[in-house]
Amino acid sequence: MKTTPDLRLQRLFGEPALAALRQRLRRRFELADTEQTLSSIHLNNLNPVEYSALCQLTGRPSRIARSMTLDIADLDARLRAAGLADSLQDALEQLDGPIVAKASLRKTLSAQWSALTTSASAEGSPLLRAWLQNTATSMTLLKRLGRDPARAKQLLVATDIVLRRLPVEGLPRSQLAAETLGDAHALDAGRPVATLVLSAWRLHERTSASLEDEEAAEAGGGAEERLREVWSRAGVLVNELARPALFLNLPVAPDAPRTWLPGEPAYLSLRQLVRKPYAWSVNGRNVYVCENPNIVAIVADRLGADSPPLVCTDGMPAAAQRILLDQLTSAGARLHYHGDYDWPGIGIGNHVMRTWQAAPWRFGCRDYQEAVTLTPTRPRDLSILGIEALWDKELRATMDTHGLAIPEETVTNSLLDDLSKETK
């Protein structure tokens, strides 16, 4: 290929008015399969200047037309015979620079990605192999984070090192990152390896049936809280002392250690729940769940040690609350839930009942109507068209009609009546 275009070629086919035509021809070569010779190119919607220029190149008589089919071999021979270029592709490269064979590059790149995943699947841990087999998720994520096969290979190696350590028993995330990757922040939220590890672990949970409904298990809460919960299920602690779980009178096995007093509200951190899970003695027992910490305090004041087990979600359950509820349901507890009569409260109720198969506890349409009679008259404070309660299809319409948000504390006496009857 010549470094500068022949002046005759420049005058014949290099004018600015033909730039769009040259780009159309260049794209045909860019997209052509390198394993097959490009034999012809058909062009439509040619303007008179473009058609005339092609006639001069091909030796055809000039006439009025809008389309032309180029015989590439014949045109290449004409260009060589005239001493203008070795071929049409050579002519285009002289005028506008090298043509990159994009189809060939894509094929090469695709082969590199395929080789990478094949190699990683053969040498990686079972968790990594299972994740790579789920190509719909793994390849999309890997290409987005890795960008090219070389970088992606580094991420896969690091991801596999971490996955080989999971699950662990109450190991801080920063310590896991430091021990496996040499960087205490390598598994922080948003870091590529952390994203890949969590994706692989979620797939492991789904395929091992450890979560019946992953979307339900991770509904609600902020992104950071949801990620913290996934880590915690793998035994990895993130912000392990944040938002501990509040409860009252949770029973444990007789020989199990207990650090809380009967009748007094107590907290368990995520650190405690994950590092040394308690042997909860709740098989077949009712465990009541409320949304607000004030309810726990009131029940402790009124019933003390006589109250049945009570757990507080403290709004949308965070990691500690979720792990505690997981442990209780796994131990055979029957959960009963009550929350605020407002749309966020209904959303939390949907999450608790869907995730842990809790039953509503005085949290239906008739219960709301009774609660309205206890509420002082005031202007509407509920937005319209709220959230449907999964456990009571009439509750949303009734709340829409009355338009009043009723905090859980309003119905404390009713809740206390239930808890008192449980102890008799």
N, C-alpha and C positions, 0 to 999 in steps of 0.2 A: 504494500500500500504506500502511495506517495505521501510525503509529509505535507505538501501544499498542493492544492488542486490545480490542474491544468487550466490555463487561462481560457482555453476554448470551452472546457467543461463548465467553468464558472459562468461564462456568458450564456452557454446553452441551457444549464439547469440549476445555476446557483443564485439566480435573482431572488430578491425578497418576496416577490409575488408568487414564487413557487415553494416557499418555505412550508406551507401547510401540506402540499403534495409530498414533499420529501419526508415530512414527519409520518405521513400515512404509510409510505413505503418502508421507512425505518421500523415502524411498529410490526410490520409483517415479518421482517427478519428477526426482530427481537423475540417474537412469539413462536417462531418456526422451530420445529424439532430438529436438533442438530444431527440426529441419526437419519433423517430423511432429507433429500435435496428438495429445495423449494423450486418447483417446476413452473408455476405460473402465478400471477397475481391479477385478480379482477378488481377494477376500480370503478365505482359509480359516482354520480354527482360531480363530475369534473366541470370546472368552468372553462371558457374558451381558451384562456391563456395556458391553463394546465394541459388541456387536450392538445393544443398546438405544440407545446414543448415535448410531449410524449411522442407525437408524430415525428418530430425531428430526430429524437433518439432512436426510434424504431424504424425509420425510413418509410413510414406509411404516408400516403397522401393526406394532406390536411383537408378536413371537412367538418361540418357541424355535427357534433355528437357529444353525449354526456358520459359515456362509459367506454372502457377499453380493457381488454385482457392482454397482459404482457406475457410473452414467452420468455422466461428468464434466460434460458440457455442461448436463445437467439440474440437477445439484447446484450448478454455478456460478450458474445462473440463480436458483435458490432462495435462495442466499446473498446475491445482489445484491438480490433482491426484499425480503428481510427486513432489508436494511441491515446485515448482519453482516460482509460481506467482498465483494471484487470477484470472488473465485473461491475454489475449494478451496485452490489453491496460496497465494493471498493469506492465507487463514485460517491455514494452517499456518505461514506466515512471521510473521504477527502473534503467534502463540502461542509459537513456538520459534526465531525468527530466520530470516535469509535462507537460501534453498535454493540451493546451488551446483549448476549444471548440469554434473555431472562428465563425462557422456558428451560434451558439447560441448567441455569443456576437453581431454579426451583426444584428441578429433579435431583440435582446434587444435594441440595439442602435437605430435601425430603429423605434421601437415602442416609444422610448423616443423622437426622433425628431418629430414623428407624433403627440404625445401628446403635445409637446411644441407648434407647430404651430396651433393645434386645440384650445388650451387654449388661445393663443395670438389672434387668429382670433375672438374668442368669446368675449374677453374682450377689444380688442384694438380699436383704432380710425378707422373711415372709410378709411382713407388713408392707414393705416397699414393693415387692412383686405384686401383691394383690392390688395395690393402688395403681401401679403402672398398667395393669390389665384393664382397669376402668378408664379406657382411653378418652372417653367423652369428657371426663373431668381432668385427668392427669395431664394430658397433652396440652389442652388449652391453658391450664394454669402454668405448666412448666415453660411453655413457649413465651407466655406473657412475662414471667419473672426472669427467665434465663436469657431471652432475646436471641441467643445463638447457641448452637450445640455445645461449644466449648465452655461457656459460662454455665449452661444448664448442667453439664456434667459435674462441675464443681458443687453446684447446689444439691444434686442427687447424692453425691458422696457424703456431704455434710448431713443431709436429711437422713440417710441410712444409718449414719453413726448414732444419731439421736434416737431413731426408731428402735435400734437394737437394745436400747436401755429401757424402753417402755414395756409394760407399766413399771413404775417405781412406787415406793411407799413413803409418801410425804416428803419428797425432795424439793427444795425451793427451785424455781425455774432458773434463777440466776446461777445457782450452783450446778444444775444440770448443764447449762450452757457453757460454763467455765470448764467443767470436767470433760465435756465431749468436744467442744469447739474452740476452747481456749479464749473465749470472749464471754464475759458475764452478761452482755447485752445481746448476744447473737440470736436469742429466742424471744426478744422483746416484741410486742405487738407491732405488726407491719413489716418486720424483717422477713426477707424471702424464705429462709429456712424454716422459720416459725410457721409461716403460712402453709408450706408444703407438709410439715410434720402434722399440723392440725387437720389438714385435708385428709391425710392418710389415716389418722386416728379416727376421724369421723366415719370414714368408710369401714374401718375395722369394726366399729361399734354397730353400724347398720348390718353388716354381713354376719356378725356374731350374735345378732338379735339382742344385744345388750340394751338397745333403745328401740322401743316399738314405734316411736314416732319422733324422729330427730327434730323436725320443725316444731312440734309441740314442746319438746324438752328444752328448746332454746328460744322459745317465743318470749317476747317482752324483755325489758331491761335494756341497758346499753350494750354496744358492741363489746366493750371491754369486759363487762360482766359475763356475757355469753362465752367469750374466749376463756375467761378465768374458769368457768364451769367445765369446759371441755378439758382444759389442762388438769383440773382437779380429778376428773374421772380417770385420767391416766396416772393419778398419784402425784402430779406436779403441782406445787403450791405457788400461787401468784397473789400477792397482797394477802397473805394468809391470815392476817389479823383484822382485815377490813370487814365491817358489817357482820359481826358474829351472830349466831342464831339464838334468839331468845325463846325460853320455854319455861314450863312449870310442871313439876311432878312427873317427869319422864322416868319410868321404871327401868332398871337394868337388872341383869341376872344377879342372884344373891351373892355370888362370889366375885362379881366385877367391881372394880374400884369406882367410887363416885365422889365427886368433889363439891356437890351442891346439897343444900339442905332441903328436906321436904317442906313444902309450903312457901318456899322462897323462890322468886324468879331467878333464873340463872342463864348464863351465856356459854356457848361453845363456839370457838373459832373454827375456821376452815382448817387451820393447822391441827387442832385437836381431833376433828372429825375424820381427817384423812390419815393422819399418822398412826393413830391407834383407835380404829372404829370400836364403838361401844357395843356390848352385847345387849341390845334392847329387848326387854321382856314385855313385848306388846302383841304377841301372836293372838289374833282373835279379839283384841281389845279395841275399843273406840279411842281415837286420839283426835281431839278437837283442834282446829286450826283457825286462827283469827288473823286479821290484817294489821291491826294497830297495837303497838306496845301498851297503850293505856288499858286495854282490855285485860292484859296479863296482870298488870298492877292491881286493878280493881278486883279481879278474881282472887288474887293472892290475899288481898285485904279481907275479903268476905269469906272465902272458903279455906284458904290456907292449904294445909296438907290433905284436906278432904276433897280437894278438887281433882277430877280426873285429869289425865295428861292433856296439856295445852301447849301448842306451838304457835309462834307468831311469825308471819311472813315478812312483817315490816315493809309493807308495800309489795312491789313485785319482788319475788324471791331472788336473792343474789346467790352466789356460789355456796356459801355456808348453809343457807336455808334449804337450798335444793339438795345438797348432799344429805342433810339431816332427814328431809322428807323421803329421799331415795332409800336411806337406811331403814327408816321406820316401815315403809311399805314392803321392803324386802324381808323385814322381820315379821310381817303378817298383820300390821296395824290396819284398822279401818279408819280412814280419814274423813272428817266432817268439817266443811269449810263455811265460814261467814266472813263477809267484808263490808266495805262501805257501799251504800246505794248511790253510786255515781258511775259515770261511764268508765273511768279508770278502774274503779272497784269491780265492775262487771268484767272488764278485760282480765284483771288478775284472777277473778273467779274462774273464768273460762280456762285460763292457763293451768290453775291448780287442779281443776276437776278433770281436764283432758290429760294432763301429764301423770297425775297420781291416782286417777280414778276416784277422787274424793266425792263424797255425797254432799249436797247442799245442807247447811245447818241454819234453819230459820232464814233462808235466803231466797225465797220464792215470791211470786206475785202477791199472794195473800199476806205474807209476812210484811211486804213493803206497804201494802194498804193499811195494815195495823200500825206500822211505824209512822205513817203519815198522820194518824190521829194523835200521835204523841209530839208532833212537831209544831211549834208556834207558826201562826199564819205569817207568810212572808212572800215577797215577789218570787217569781220563777227564777231558779238558778241552775237549771239543767238545760244544756243545749238540746235542740231537737235532733231527731234521727241519730240516736246513739247506737250502742252496741247490743246485739242480740245475745241474751244469756243462753248458753248451750243447754242448761238444765231446766229452763222454764221459758217456753216460747212466748208466753204472754207478759213476761216481766218488762221487756223493753217498751211495749205499747202502754202499759200501765204507768211506767215512769215518765214516758213522754206526756201522757195525759195530765198527771199531777205536776210535773216539771220541778220537783223538789229533790235536791240531793240530801240524803240522810246519812250522817256519819254513824259509824258502828257503835260509838259510845251512847247514842240515843236509845238503843235497844238493849243496853247492858243487863237490865233486870230480866228480860226474857232469856238471855243467854245464861245468866246465873241460875234461873229456874231449871233449865235443862241440865246444867252441870250438877246442881244440887240433887236432882232426881237420880243422876248416874251414881252418886255415892251411897244412896239409900238401899 
